[in-house]
Amino acid sequence: MSNKHEEALNLLKTARGQIEGVIKMIEDGRYCIDISKQLLSLIALLRKANEKVLKAHMETCVKEAMVTGDLESKISEIEEILGYF
């Protein structure tokens, strides 16, 4: 597992804990703005995790594709992912 994947995994584990916290907040009827702030924090964690995974992809798969001559397919994959943003 790459260092970037380990970082993403740690972020996702933190996010998992935050999801449980947000669920409890909703179940307890906490103030909506407080819940929203926690959700925004969770979204930021997920974005960071995704960034780590994409960086790992560029550092490994894309570099390998440059050597093997399969760069166009990797560029297409990244373009597709960018469409989700």
N, CA, C and O atoms as a Maestro MAE file, in Angstrom:
{
 s_m_m2io_version
 :::
 2.0.0
}

f_m_ct {
 s_m_title
 :::
 protein
 m_atom[340] {
  # First column is atom index #
  i_m_mmod_type
  r_m_x_coord
  r_m_y_coord
  r_m_z_coord
  i_m_residue_number
  s_m_chain_name
  s_m_pdb_residue_name
  s_m_pdb_atom_name
  i_m_atomic_number
  :::
  1 25 0.852 -1.174 0.000 1 A "MET " " N  " 7
  2 3 0.000 0.000 0.000 1 A "MET " " CA " 6
  3 2 0.896 1.234 0.000 1 A "MET " " C  " 6
  4 15 1.856 1.321 0.765 1 A "MET " " O  " 8
  5 25 0.566 2.179 -0.866 2 A "SER " " N  " 7
  6 3 1.373 3.392 -0.960 2 A "SER " " CA " 6
  7 2 1.122 4.304 0.240 2 A "SER " " C  " 6
  8 15 0.119 4.180 0.943 2 A "SER " " O  " 8
  9 25 2.049 5.210 0.449 3 A "ASN " " N  " 7
  10 3 1.921 6.185 1.530 3 A "ASN " " CA " 6
  11 2 0.653 7.022 1.363 3 A "ASN " " C  " 6
  12 15 -0.039 7.317 2.338 3 A "ASN " " O  " 8
  13 25 0.359 7.397 0.134 4 A "LYS " " N  " 7
  14 3 -0.845 8.198 -0.134 4 A "LYS " " CA " 6
  15 2 -2.103 7.402 0.203 4 A "LYS " " C  " 6
  16 15 -3.069 7.954 0.729 4 A "LYS " " O  " 8
  17 25 -2.090 6.095 -0.104 5 A "HIS " " N  " 7
  18 3 -3.241 5.260 0.231 5 A "HIS " " CA " 6
  19 2 -3.398 5.130 1.744 5 A "HIS " " C  " 6
  20 15 -4.518 5.131 2.254 5 A "HIS " " O  " 8
  21 25 -2.289 5.019 2.455 6 A "GLU " " N  " 7
  22 3 -2.347 4.962 3.918 6 A "GLU " " CA " 6
  23 2 -2.941 6.244 4.481 6 A "GLU " " C  " 6
  24 15 -3.758 6.208 5.401 6 A "GLU " " O  " 8
  25 25 -2.526 7.377 3.925 7 A "GLU " " N  " 7
  26 3 -3.068 8.667 4.363 7 A "GLU " " CA " 6
  27 2 -4.567 8.737 4.089 7 A "GLU " " C  " 6
  28 15 -5.334 9.202 4.933 7 A "GLU " " O  " 8
  29 25 -4.982 8.280 2.920 8 A "ALA " " N  " 7
  30 3 -6.406 8.275 2.572 8 A "ALA " " CA " 6
  31 2 -7.175 7.365 3.520 8 A "ALA " " C  " 6
  32 15 -8.269 7.711 3.966 8 A "ALA " " O  " 8
  33 25 -6.614 6.220 3.824 9 A "LEU " " N  " 7
  34 3 -7.264 5.282 4.728 9 A "LEU " " CA " 6
  35 2 -7.459 5.896 6.110 9 A "LEU " " C  " 6
  36 15 -8.523 5.748 6.711 9 A "LEU " " O  " 8
  37 25 -6.452 6.575 6.607 10 A "ASN " " N  " 7
  38 3 -6.577 7.237 7.913 10 A "ASN " " CA " 6
  39 2 -7.646 8.315 7.888 10 A "ASN " " C  " 6
  40 15 -8.413 8.451 8.840 10 A "ASN " " O  " 8
  41 25 -7.702 9.078 6.812 11 A "LEU " " N  " 7
  42 3 -8.746 10.100 6.681 11 A "LEU " " CA " 6
  43 2 -10.130 9.464 6.639 11 A "LEU " " C  " 6
  44 15 -11.072 9.985 7.237 11 A "LEU " " O  " 8
  45 25 -10.255 8.350 5.941 12 A "LEU " " N  " 7
  46 3 -11.546 7.667 5.854 12 A "LEU " " CA " 6
  47 2 -11.969 7.081 7.193 12 A "LEU " " C  " 6
  48 15 -13.156 7.076 7.521 12 A "LEU " " O  " 8
  49 25 -11.023 6.596 7.957 13 A "LYS " " N  " 7
  50 3 -11.350 6.092 9.290 13 A "LYS " " CA " 6
  51 2 -11.820 7.225 10.191 13 A "LYS " " C  " 6
  52 15 -12.742 7.048 10.987 13 A "LYS " " O  " 8
  53 25 -11.195 8.377 10.068 14 A "THR " " N  " 7
  54 3 -11.647 9.548 10.817 14 A "THR " " CA " 6
  55 2 -13.043 9.948 10.377 14 A "THR " " C  " 6
  56 15 -13.895 10.276 11.204 14 A "THR " " O  " 8
  57 25 -13.274 9.918 9.069 15 A "ALA " " N  " 7
  58 3 -14.596 10.263 8.533 15 A "ALA " " CA " 6
  59 2 -15.658 9.296 9.045 15 A "ALA " " C  " 6
  60 15 -16.779 9.704 9.350 15 A "ALA " " O  " 8
  61 25 -15.309 8.030 9.139 16 A "ARG " " N  " 7
  62 3 -16.252 7.035 9.651 16 A "ARG " " CA " 6
  63 2 -16.697 7.416 11.065 16 A "ARG " " C  " 6
  64 15 -17.881 7.336 11.392 16 A "ARG " " O  " 8
  65 25 -15.755 7.824 11.886 17 A "GLY " " N  " 7
  66 3 -16.083 8.268 13.242 17 A "GLY " " CA " 6
  67 2 -16.964 9.498 13.235 17 A "GLY " " C  " 6
  68 15 -17.887 9.620 14.041 17 A "GLY " " O  " 8
  69 25 -16.674 10.412 12.319 18 A "GLN " " N  " 7
  70 3 -17.489 11.628 12.224 18 A "GLN " " CA " 6
  71 2 -18.902 11.305 11.769 18 A "GLN " " C  " 6
  72 15 -19.853 11.934 12.234 18 A "GLN " " O  " 8
  73 25 -19.062 10.347 10.881 19 A "ILE " " N  " 7
  74 3 -20.404 9.954 10.439 19 A "ILE " " CA " 6
  75 2 -21.209 9.461 11.629 19 A "ILE " " C  " 6
  76 15 -22.371 9.833 11.795 19 A "ILE " " O  " 8
  77 25 -20.597 8.629 12.455 20 A "GLU " " N  " 7
  78 3 -21.287 8.138 13.651 20 A "GLU " " CA " 6
  79 2 -21.677 9.308 14.559 20 A "GLU " " C  " 6
  80 15 -22.767 9.324 15.131 20 A "GLU " " O  " 8
  81 25 -20.786 10.274 14.681 21 A "GLY " " N  " 7
  82 3 -21.075 11.452 15.495 21 A "GLY " " CA " 6
  83 2 -22.239 12.259 14.956 21 A "GLY " " C  " 6
  84 15 -23.095 12.710 15.716 21 A "GLY " " O  " 8
  85 25 -22.271 12.443 13.644 22 A "VAL " " N  " 7
  86 3 -23.355 13.212 13.022 22 A "VAL " " CA " 6
  87 2 -24.684 12.467 13.172 22 A "VAL " " C  " 6
  88 15 -25.717 13.083 13.434 22 A "VAL " " O  " 8
  89 25 -24.657 11.163 13.008 23 A "ILE " " N  " 7
  90 3 -25.876 10.373 13.188 23 A "ILE " " CA " 6
  91 2 -26.413 10.568 14.602 23 A "ILE " " C  " 6
  92 15 -27.614 10.761 14.794 23 A "ILE " " O  " 8
  93 25 -25.528 10.516 15.583 24 A "LYS " " N  " 7
  94 3 -25.947 10.707 16.971 24 A "LYS " " CA " 6
  95 2 -26.500 12.106 17.186 24 A "LYS " " C  " 6
  96 15 -27.491 12.288 17.893 24 A "LYS " " O  " 8
  97 25 -25.853 13.103 16.570 25 A "MET " " N  " 7
  98 3 -26.345 14.480 16.695 25 A "MET " " CA " 6
  99 2 -27.778 14.588 16.180 25 A "MET " " C  " 6
  100 15 -28.624 15.223 16.809 25 A "MET " " O  " 8
  101 25 -28.043 13.967 15.041 26 A "ILE " " N  " 7
  102 3 -29.383 14.023 14.456 26 A "ILE " " CA " 6
  103 2 -30.371 13.278 15.354 26 A "ILE " " C  " 6
  104 15 -31.471 13.764 15.613 26 A "ILE " " O  " 8
  105 25 -29.973 12.107 15.821 27 A "GLU " " N  " 7
  106 3 -30.847 11.329 16.701 27 A "GLU " " CA " 6
  107 2 -31.156 12.083 17.992 27 A "GLU " " C  " 6
  108 15 -32.251 11.961 18.542 27 A "GLU " " O  " 8
  109 25 -30.190 12.859 18.471 28 A "ASP " " N  " 7
  110 3 -30.368 13.620 19.710 28 A "ASP " " CA " 6
  111 2 -31.081 14.949 19.492 28 A "ASP " " C  " 6
  112 15 -31.352 15.681 20.444 28 A "ASP " " O  " 8
  113 25 -31.384 15.258 18.225 29 A "GLY " " N  " 7
  114 3 -32.094 16.503 17.934 29 A "GLY " " CA " 6
  115 2 -31.257 17.752 18.129 29 A "GLY " " C  " 6
  116 15 -31.768 18.798 18.531 29 A "GLY " " O  " 8
  117 25 -29.966 17.639 17.843 30 A "ARG " " N  " 7
  118 3 -29.064 18.787 18.015 30 A "ARG " " CA " 6
  119 2 -29.392 19.901 17.026 30 A "ARG " " C  " 6
  120 15 -30.106 19.694 16.045 30 A "ARG " " O  " 8
  121 25 -28.865 21.065 17.301 31 A "TYR " " N  " 7
  122 3 -29.084 22.268 16.510 31 A "TYR " " CA " 6
  123 2 -28.603 22.055 15.070 31 A "TYR " " C  " 6
  124 15 -27.497 21.568 14.836 31 A "TYR " " O  " 8
  125 25 -29.449 22.426 14.126 32 A "CYS " " N  " 7
  126 3 -29.186 22.161 12.702 32 A "CYS " " CA " 6
  127 2 -27.848 22.738 12.217 32 A "CYS " " C  " 6
  128 15 -27.134 22.089 11.453 32 A "CYS " " O  " 8
  129 25 -27.518 23.930 12.651 33 A "ILE " " N  " 7
  130 3 -26.271 24.559 12.203 33 A "ILE " " CA " 6
  131 2 -25.072 23.769 12.707 33 A "ILE " " C  " 6
  132 15 -24.078 23.633 11.995 33 A "ILE " " O  " 8
  133 25 -25.154 23.247 13.923 34 A "ASP " " N  " 7
  134 3 -24.067 22.422 14.443 34 A "ASP " " CA " 6
  135 2 -23.911 21.146 13.620 34 A "ASP " " C  " 6
  136 15 -22.793 20.719 13.333 34 A "ASP " " O  " 8
  137 25 -25.023 20.548 13.247 35 A "ILE " " N  " 7
  138 3 -24.986 19.349 12.403 35 A "ILE " " CA " 6
  139 2 -24.383 19.684 11.046 35 A "ILE " " C  " 6
  140 15 -23.547 18.944 10.526 35 A "ILE " " O  " 8
  141 25 -24.810 20.793 10.483 36 A "SER " " N  " 7
  142 3 -24.302 21.199 9.174 36 A "SER " " CA " 6
  143 2 -22.792 21.432 9.208 36 A "SER " " C  " 6
  144 15 -22.087 21.047 8.276 36 A "SER " " O  " 8
  145 25 -22.299 22.048 10.257 37 A "LYS " " N  " 7
  146 3 -20.856 22.273 10.379 37 A "LYS " " CA " 6
  147 2 -20.097 20.956 10.403 37 A "LYS " " C  " 6
  148 15 -19.041 20.832 9.783 37 A "LYS " " O  " 8
  149 25 -20.630 19.981 11.113 38 A "GLN " " N  " 7
  150 3 -19.987 18.675 11.163 38 A "GLN " " CA " 6
  151 2 -20.021 17.985 9.803 38 A "GLN " " C  " 6
  152 15 -19.057 17.332 9.404 38 A "GLN " " O  " 8
  153 25 -21.136 18.136 9.097 39 A "LEU " " N  " 7
  154 3 -21.230 17.560 7.749 39 A "LEU " " CA " 6
  155 2 -20.229 18.202 6.802 39 A "LEU " " C  " 6
  156 15 -19.614 17.511 5.990 39 A "LEU " " O  " 8
  157 25 -20.060 19.514 6.896 40 A "LEU " " N  " 7
  158 3 -19.079 20.198 6.046 40 A "LEU " " CA " 6
  159 2 -17.661 19.737 6.360 40 A "LEU " " C  " 6
  160 15 -16.835 19.594 5.459 40 A "LEU " " O  " 8
  161 25 -17.384 19.507 7.630 41 A "SER " " N  " 7
  162 3 -16.084 18.979 8.027 41 A "SER " " CA " 6
  163 2 -15.875 17.583 7.451 41 A "SER " " C  " 6
  164 15 -14.779 17.251 6.998 41 A "SER " " O  " 8
  165 25 -16.905 16.781 7.470 42 A "LEU " " N  " 7
  166 3 -16.860 15.432 6.910 42 A "LEU " " CA " 6
  167 2 -16.613 15.473 5.404 42 A "LEU " " C  " 6
  168 15 -15.808 14.704 4.880 42 A "LEU " " O  " 8
  169 25 -17.300 16.362 4.722 43 A "ILE " " N  " 7
  170 3 -17.108 16.506 3.274 43 A "ILE " " CA " 6
  171 2 -15.660 16.888 2.968 43 A "ILE " " C  " 6
  172 15 -15.072 16.378 2.014 43 A "ILE " " O  " 8
  173 25 -15.086 17.779 3.770 44 A "ALA " " N  " 7
  174 3 -13.693 18.188 3.570 44 A "ALA " " CA " 6
  175 2 -12.747 17.001 3.751 44 A "ALA " " C  " 6
  176 15 -11.783 16.856 2.999 44 A "ALA " " O  " 8
  177 25 -13.019 16.154 4.743 45 A "LEU " " N  " 7
  178 3 -12.195 14.961 4.948 45 A "LEU " " CA " 6
  179 2 -12.270 14.026 3.749 45 A "LEU " " C  " 6
  180 15 -11.252 13.494 3.305 45 A "LEU " " O  " 8
  181 25 -13.469 13.829 3.228 46 A "LEU " " N  " 7
  182 3 -13.639 12.949 2.078 46 A "LEU " " CA " 6
  183 2 -12.925 13.512 0.849 46 A "LEU " " C  " 6
  184 15 -12.342 12.758 0.071 46 A "LEU " " O  " 8
  185 25 -12.970 14.817 0.675 47 A "ARG " " N  " 7
  186 3 -12.255 15.437 -0.448 47 A "ARG " " CA " 6
  187 2 -10.750 15.225 -0.321 47 A "ARG " " C  " 6
  188 15 -10.071 14.928 -1.303 47 A "ARG " " O  " 8
  189 25 -10.234 15.381 0.906 48 A "LYS " " N  " 7
  190 3 -8.801 15.160 1.123 48 A "LYS " " CA " 6
  191 2 -8.428 13.713 0.836 48 A "LYS " " C  " 6
  192 15 -7.388 13.442 0.234 48 A "LYS " " O  " 8
  193 25 -9.270 12.789 1.263 49 A "ALA " " N  " 7
  194 3 -8.993 11.368 0.996 49 A "ALA " " CA " 6
  195 2 -8.968 11.108 -0.507 49 A "ALA " " C  " 6
  196 15 -8.095 10.398 -1.006 49 A "ALA " " O  " 8
  197 25 -9.915 11.679 -1.214 50 A "ASN " " N  " 7
  198 3 -9.957 11.516 -2.663 50 A "ASN " " CA " 6
  199 2 -8.713 12.111 -3.319 50 A "ASN " " C  " 6
  200 15 -8.161 11.538 -4.258 50 A "ASN " " O  " 8
  201 25 -8.284 13.253 -2.823 51 A "GLU " " N  " 7
  202 3 -7.074 13.888 -3.352 51 A "GLU " " CA " 6
  203 2 -5.869 12.972 -3.185 51 A "GLU " " C  " 6
  204 15 -5.048 12.856 -4.095 51 A "GLU " " O  " 8
  205 25 -5.755 12.322 -2.032 52 A "LYS " " N  " 7
  206 3 -4.639 11.400 -1.792 52 A "LYS " " CA " 6
  207 2 -4.680 10.230 -2.772 52 A "LYS " " C  " 6
  208 15 -3.649 9.827 -3.311 52 A "LYS " " O  " 8
  209 25 -5.876 9.688 -2.998 53 A "VAL " " N  " 7
  210 3 -6.012 8.555 -3.924 53 A "VAL " " CA " 6
  211 2 -5.650 8.979 -5.344 53 A "VAL " " C  " 6
  212 15 -4.955 8.250 -6.052 53 A "VAL " " O  " 8
  213 25 -6.115 10.148 -5.759 54 A "LEU " " N  " 7
  214 3 -5.804 10.618 -7.112 54 A "LEU " " CA " 6
  215 2 -4.315 10.911 -7.279 54 A "LEU " " C  " 6
  216 15 -3.745 10.646 -8.337 54 A "LEU " " O  " 8
  217 25 -3.688 11.453 -6.243 55 A "LYS " " N  " 7
  218 3 -2.245 11.686 -6.313 55 A "LYS " " CA " 6
  219 2 -1.492 10.370 -6.429 55 A "LYS " " C  " 6
  220 15 -0.531 10.265 -7.191 55 A "LYS " " O  " 8
  221 25 -1.924 9.371 -5.677 56 A "ALA " " N  " 7
  222 3 -1.291 8.052 -5.773 56 A "ALA " " CA " 6
  223 2 -1.443 7.501 -7.184 56 A "ALA " " C  " 6
  224 15 -0.516 6.899 -7.728 56 A "ALA " " O  " 8
  225 25 -2.612 7.708 -7.770 57 A "HIS " " N  " 7
  226 3 -2.855 7.233 -9.139 57 A "HIS " " CA " 6
  227 2 -1.890 7.899 -10.117 57 A "HIS " " C  " 6
  228 15 -1.321 7.238 -10.986 57 A "HIS " " O  " 8
  229 25 -1.710 9.199 -9.971 58 A "MET " " N  " 7
  230 3 -0.804 9.903 -10.882 58 A "MET " " CA " 6
  231 2 0.648 9.493 -10.661 58 A "MET " " C  " 6
  232 15 1.421 9.397 -11.613 58 A "MET " " O  " 8
  233 25 1.017 9.251 -9.405 59 A "GLU " " N  " 7
  234 3 2.403 8.894 -9.097 59 A "GLU " " CA " 6
  235 2 2.743 7.458 -9.512 59 A "GLU " " C  " 6
  236 15 3.914 7.129 -9.705 59 A "GLU " " O  " 8
  237 25 1.735 6.614 -9.648 60 A "THR " " N  " 7
  238 3 2.016 5.215 -9.993 60 A "THR " " CA " 6
  239 2 1.457 4.866 -11.369 60 A "THR " " C  " 6
  240 15 2.217 4.635 -12.310 60 A "THR " " O  " 8
  241 25 0.160 4.829 -11.484 61 A "CYS " " N  " 7
  242 3 -0.482 4.347 -12.722 61 A "CYS " " CA " 6
  243 2 -0.181 5.237 -13.922 61 A "CYS " " C  " 6
  244 15 0.102 4.736 -15.010 61 A "CYS " " O  " 8
  245 25 -0.238 6.536 -13.735 62 A "VAL " " N  " 7
  246 3 0.002 7.443 -14.860 62 A "VAL " " CA " 6
  247 2 1.470 7.381 -15.283 62 A "VAL " " C  " 6
  248 15 1.775 7.360 -16.476 62 A "VAL " " O  " 8
  249 25 2.376 7.351 -14.305 63 A "LYS " " N  " 7
  250 3 3.802 7.235 -14.643 63 A "LYS " " CA " 6
  251 2 4.082 5.931 -15.386 63 A "LYS " " C  " 6
  252 15 4.840 5.906 -16.356 63 A "LYS " " O  " 8
  253 25 3.464 4.854 -14.921 64 A "GLU " " N  " 7
  254 3 3.637 3.560 -15.588 64 A "GLU " " CA " 6
  255 2 3.083 3.609 -17.013 64 A "GLU " " C  " 6
  256 15 3.670 3.042 -17.934 64 A "GLU " " O  " 8
  257 25 1.958 4.284 -17.185 65 A "ALA " " N  " 7
  258 3 1.345 4.392 -18.513 65 A "ALA " " CA " 6
  259 2 2.245 5.169 -19.474 65 A "ALA " " C  " 6
  260 15 2.237 4.917 -20.679 65 A "ALA " " O  " 8
  261 25 3.015 6.106 -18.941 66 A "MET " " N  " 7
  262 3 3.945 6.846 -19.794 66 A "MET " " CA " 6
  263 2 5.007 5.903 -20.353 66 A "MET " " C  " 6
  264 15 5.436 6.046 -21.498 66 A "MET " " O  " 8
  265 25 5.422 4.952 -19.544 67 A "VAL " " N  " 7
  266 3 6.446 4.000 -19.962 67 A "VAL " " CA " 6
  267 2 5.881 2.980 -20.946 67 A "VAL " " C  " 6
  268 15 6.533 2.621 -21.927 67 A "VAL " " O  " 8
  269 25 4.657 2.516 -20.673 68 A "THR " " N  " 7
  270 3 4.059 1.470 -21.502 68 A "THR " " CA " 6
  271 2 3.347 2.013 -22.735 68 A "THR " " C  " 6
  272 15 2.939 1.243 -23.604 68 A "THR " " O  " 8
  273 25 3.194 3.331 -22.818 69 A "GLY " " N  " 7
  274 3 2.538 3.928 -23.979 69 A "GLY " " CA " 6
  275 2 1.029 3.962 -23.879 69 A "GLY " " C  " 6
  276 15 0.352 4.151 -24.889 69 A "GLY " " O  " 8
  277 25 0.485 3.784 -22.686 70 A "ASP " " N  " 7
  278 3 -0.965 3.767 -22.480 70 A "ASP " " CA " 6
  279 2 -1.457 5.058 -21.834 70 A "ASP " " C  " 6
  280 15 -2.457 5.052 -21.116 70 A "ASP " " O  " 8
  281 25 -0.773 6.142 -22.078 71 A "LEU " " N  " 7
  282 3 -1.063 7.411 -21.418 71 A "LEU " " CA " 6
  283 2 -2.449 7.958 -21.760 71 A "LEU " " C  " 6
  284 15 -3.114 8.537 -20.901 71 A "LEU " " O  " 8
  285 25 -2.885 7.781 -22.998 72 A "GLU " " N  " 7
  286 3 -4.184 8.331 -23.411 72 A "GLU " " CA " 6
  287 2 -5.334 7.798 -22.560 72 A "GLU " " C  " 6
  288 15 -6.238 8.555 -22.205 72 A "GLU " " O  " 8
  289 25 -5.312 6.517 -22.230 73 A "SER " " N  " 7
  290 3 -6.401 5.953 -21.420 73 A "SER " " CA " 6
  291 2 -6.380 6.518 -20.007 73 A "SER " " C  " 6
  292 15 -7.434 6.728 -19.406 73 A "SER " " O  " 8
  293 25 -5.193 6.765 -19.478 74 A "LYS " " N  " 7
  294 3 -5.096 7.347 -18.132 74 A "LYS " " CA " 6
  295 2 -5.568 8.793 -18.130 74 A "LYS " " C  " 6
  296 15 -6.202 9.240 -17.174 74 A "LYS " " O  " 8
  297 25 -5.265 9.517 -19.181 75 A "ILE " " N  " 7
  298 3 -5.756 10.890 -19.299 75 A "ILE " " CA " 6
  299 2 -7.276 10.891 -19.384 75 A "ILE " " C  " 6
  300 15 -7.932 11.732 -18.770 75 A "ILE " " O  " 8
  301 25 -7.831 9.968 -20.131 76 A "SER " " N  " 7
  302 3 -9.295 9.858 -20.231 76 A "SER " " CA " 6
  303 2 -9.924 9.569 -18.875 76 A "SER " " C  " 6
  304 15 -10.970 10.126 -18.541 76 A "SER " " O  " 8
  305 25 -9.294 8.708 -18.101 77 A "GLU " " N  " 7
  306 3 -9.801 8.404 -16.759 77 A "GLU " " CA " 6
  307 2 -9.820 9.646 -15.883 77 A "GLU " " C  " 6
  308 15 -10.797 9.905 -15.181 77 A "GLU " " O  " 8
  309 25 -8.745 10.407 -15.926 78 A "ILE " " N  " 7
  310 3 -8.660 11.620 -15.111 78 A "ILE " " CA " 6
  311 2 -9.678 12.652 -15.577 78 A "ILE " " C  " 6
  312 15 -10.294 13.331 -14.755 78 A "ILE " " O  " 8
  313 25 -9.859 12.774 -16.886 79 A "GLU " " N  " 7
  314 3 -10.875 13.695 -17.413 79 A "GLU " " CA " 6
  315 2 -12.259 13.301 -16.934 79 A "GLU " " C  " 6
  316 15 -13.074 14.163 -16.605 79 A "GLU " " O  " 8
  317 25 -12.530 12.004 -16.895 80 A "GLU " " N  " 7
  318 3 -13.825 11.526 -16.417 80 A "GLU " " CA " 6
  319 2 -14.027 11.889 -14.948 80 A "GLU " " C  " 6
  320 15 -15.098 12.353 -14.556 80 A "GLU " " O  " 8
  321 25 -12.999 11.675 -14.149 81 A "ILE " " N  " 7
  322 3 -13.080 12.015 -12.721 81 A "ILE " " CA " 6
  323 2 -13.304 13.508 -12.535 81 A "ILE " " C  " 6
  324 15 -14.103 13.916 -11.692 81 A "ILE " " O  " 8
  325 25 -12.606 14.323 -13.312 82 A "LEU " " N  " 7
  326 3 -12.774 15.775 -13.206 82 A "LEU " " CA " 6
  327 2 -14.205 16.198 -13.507 82 A "LEU " " C  " 6
  328 15 -14.675 17.214 -12.995 82 A "LEU " " O  " 8
  329 25 -14.896 15.428 -14.332 83 A "GLY " " N  " 7
  330 3 -16.291 15.726 -14.631 83 A "GLY " " CA " 6
  331 2 -17.197 15.631 -13.424 83 A "GLY " " C  " 6
  332 15 -18.262 16.248 -13.399 83 A "GLY " " O  " 8
  333 25 -16.792 14.867 -12.421 84 A "TYR " " N  " 7
  334 3 -17.594 14.732 -11.204 84 A "TYR " " CA " 6
  335 2 -17.474 15.945 -10.291 84 A "TYR " " C  " 6
  336 15 -18.301 16.151 -9.402 84 A "TYR " " O  " 8
  337 25 -16.430 16.749 -10.522 85 A "PHE " " N  " 7
  338 3 -16.244 17.951 -9.712 85 A "PHE " " CA " 6
  339 2 -17.114 19.055 -10.248 85 A "PHE " " C  " 6
  340 15 -17.110 20.161 -9.708 85 A "PHE " " O  " 8
  :::
 }
 m_bond[339] {
  # First column is bond index #
  i_m_from
  i_m_to
  i_m_order
  :::
  1 1 2 1
  2 2 3 1
  3 3 4 2
  4 3 5 1
  5 5 6 1
  6 6 7 1
  7 7 8 2
  8 7 9 1
  9 9 10 1
  10 10 11 1
  11 11 12 2
  12 11 13 1
  13 13 14 1
  14 14 15 1
  15 15 16 2
  16 15 17 1
  17 17 18 1
  18 18 19 1
  19 19 20 2
  20 19 21 1
  21 21 22 1
  22 22 23 1
  23 23 24 2
  24 23 25 1
  25 25 26 1
  26 26 27 1
  27 27 28 2
  28 27 29 1
  29 29 30 1
  30 30 31 1
  31 31 32 2
  32 31 33 1
  33 33 34 1
  34 34 35 1
  35 35 36 2
  36 35 37 1
  37 37 38 1
  38 38 39 1
  39 39 40 2
  40 39 41 1
  41 41 42 1
  42 42 43 1
  43 43 44 2
  44 43 45 1
  45 45 46 1
  46 46 47 1
  47 47 48 2
  48 47 49 1
  49 49 50 1
  50 50 51 1
  51 51 52 2
  52 51 53 1
  53 53 54 1
  54 54 55 1
  55 55 56 2
  56 55 57 1
  57 57 58 1
  58 58 59 1
  59 59 60 2
  60 59 61 1
  61 61 62 1
  62 62 63 1
  63 63 64 2
  64 63 65 1
  65 65 66 1
  66 66 67 1
  67 67 68 2
  68 67 69 1
  69 69 70 1
  70 70 71 1
  71 71 72 2
  72 71 73 1
  73 73 74 1
  74 74 75 1
  75 75 76 2
  76 75 77 1
  77 77 78 1
  78 78 79 1
  79 79 80 2
  80 79 81 1
  81 81 82 1
  82 82 83 1
  83 83 84 2
  84 83 85 1
  85 85 86 1
  86 86 87 1
  87 87 88 2
  88 87 89 1
  89 89 90 1
  90 90 91 1
  91 91 92 2
  92 91 93 1
  93 93 94 1
  94 94 95 1
  95 95 96 2
  96 95 97 1
  97 97 98 1
  98 98 99 1
  99 99 100 2
  100 99 101 1
  101 101 102 1
  102 102 103 1
  103 103 104 2
  104 103 105 1
  105 105 106 1
  106 106 107 1
  107 107 108 2
  108 107 109 1
  109 109 110 1
  110 110 111 1
  111 111 112 2
  112 111 113 1
  113 113 114 1
  114 114 115 1
  115 115 116 2
  116 115 117 1
  117 117 118 1
  118 118 119 1
  119 119 120 2
  120 119 121 1
  121 121 122 1
  122 122 123 1
  123 123 124 2
  124 123 125 1
  125 125 126 1
  126 126 127 1
  127 127 128 2
  128 127 129 1
  129 129 130 1
  130 130 131 1
  131 131 132 2
  132 131 133 1
  133 133 134 1
  134 134 135 1
  135 135 136 2
  136 135 137 1
  137 137 138 1
  138 138 139 1
  139 139 140 2
  140 139 141 1
  141 141 142 1
  142 142 143 1
  143 143 144 2
  144 143 145 1
  145 145 146 1
  146 146 147 1
  147 147 148 2
  148 147 149 1
  149 149 150 1
  150 150 151 1
  151 151 152 2
  152 151 153 1
  153 153 154 1
  154 154 155 1
  155 155 156 2
  156 155 157 1
  157 157 158 1
  158 158 159 1
  159 159 160 2
  160 159 161 1
  161 161 162 1
  162 162 163 1
  163 163 164 2
  164 163 165 1
  165 165 166 1
  166 166 167 1
  167 167 168 2
  168 167 169 1
  169 169 170 1
  170 170 171 1
  171 171 172 2
  172 171 173 1
  173 173 174 1
  174 174 175 1
  175 175 176 2
  176 175 177 1
  177 177 178 1
  178 178 179 1
  179 179 180 2
  180 179 181 1
  181 181 182 1
  182 182 183 1
  183 183 184 2
  184 183 185 1
  185 185 186 1
  186 186 187 1
  187 187 188 2
  188 187 189 1
  189 189 190 1
  190 190 191 1
  191 191 192 2
  192 191 193 1
  193 193 194 1
  194 194 195 1
  195 195 196 2
  196 195 197 1
  197 197 198 1
  198 198 199 1
  199 199 200 2
  200 199 201 1
  201 201 202 1
  202 202 203 1
  203 203 204 2
  204 203 205 1
  205 205 206 1
  206 206 207 1
  207 207 208 2
  208 207 209 1
  209 209 210 1
  210 210 211 1
  211 211 212 2
  212 211 213 1
  213 213 214 1
  214 214 215 1
  215 215 216 2
  216 215 217 1
  217 217 218 1
  218 218 219 1
  219 219 220 2
  220 219 221 1
  221 221 222 1
  222 222 223 1
  223 223 224 2
  224 223 225 1
  225 225 226 1
  226 226 227 1
  227 227 228 2
  228 227 229 1
  229 229 230 1
  230 230 231 1
  231 231 232 2
  232 231 233 1
  233 233 234 1
  234 234 235 1
  235 235 236 2
  236 235 237 1
  237 237 238 1
  238 238 239 1
  239 239 240 2
  240 239 241 1
  241 241 242 1
  242 242 243 1
  243 243 244 2
  244 243 245 1
  245 245 246 1
  246 246 247 1
  247 247 248 2
  248 247 249 1
  249 249 250 1
  250 250 251 1
  251 251 252 2
  252 251 253 1
  253 253 254 1
  254 254 255 1
  255 255 256 2
  256 255 257 1
  257 257 258 1
  258 258 259 1
  259 259 260 2
  260 259 261 1
  261 261 262 1
  262 262 263 1
  263 263 264 2
  264 263 265 1
  265 265 266 1
  266 266 267 1
  267 267 268 2
  268 267 269 1
  269 269 270 1
  270 270 271 1
  271 271 272 2
  272 271 273 1
  273 273 274 1
  274 274 275 1
  275 275 276 2
  276 275 277 1
  277 277 278 1
  278 278 279 1
  279 279 280 2
  280 279 281 1
  281 281 282 1
  282 282 283 1
  283 283 284 2
  284 283 285 1
  285 285 286 1
  286 286 287 1
  287 287 288 2
  288 287 289 1
  289 289 290 1
  290 290 291 1
  291 291 292 2
  292 291 293 1
  293 293 294 1
  294 294 295 1
  295 295 296 2
  296 295 297 1
  297 297 298 1
  298 298 299 1
  299 299 300 2
  300 299 301 1
  301 301 302 1
  302 302 303 1
  303 303 304 2
  304 303 305 1
  305 305 306 1
  306 306 307 1
  307 307 308 2
  308 307 309 1
  309 309 310 1
  310 310 311 1
  311 311 312 2
  312 311 313 1
  313 313 314 1
  314 314 315 1
  315 315 316 2
  316 315 317 1
  317 317 318 1
  318 318 319 1
  319 319 320 2
  320 319 321 1
  321 321 322 1
  322 322 323 1
  323 323 324 2
  324 323 325 1
  325 325 326 1
  326 326 327 1
  327 327 328 2
  328 327 329 1
  329 329 330 1
  330 330 331 1
  331 331 332 2
  332 331 333 1
  333 333 334 1
  334 334 335 1
  335 335 336 2
  336 335 337 1
  337 337 338 1
  338 338 339 1
  339 339 340 2
  :::
 }
}
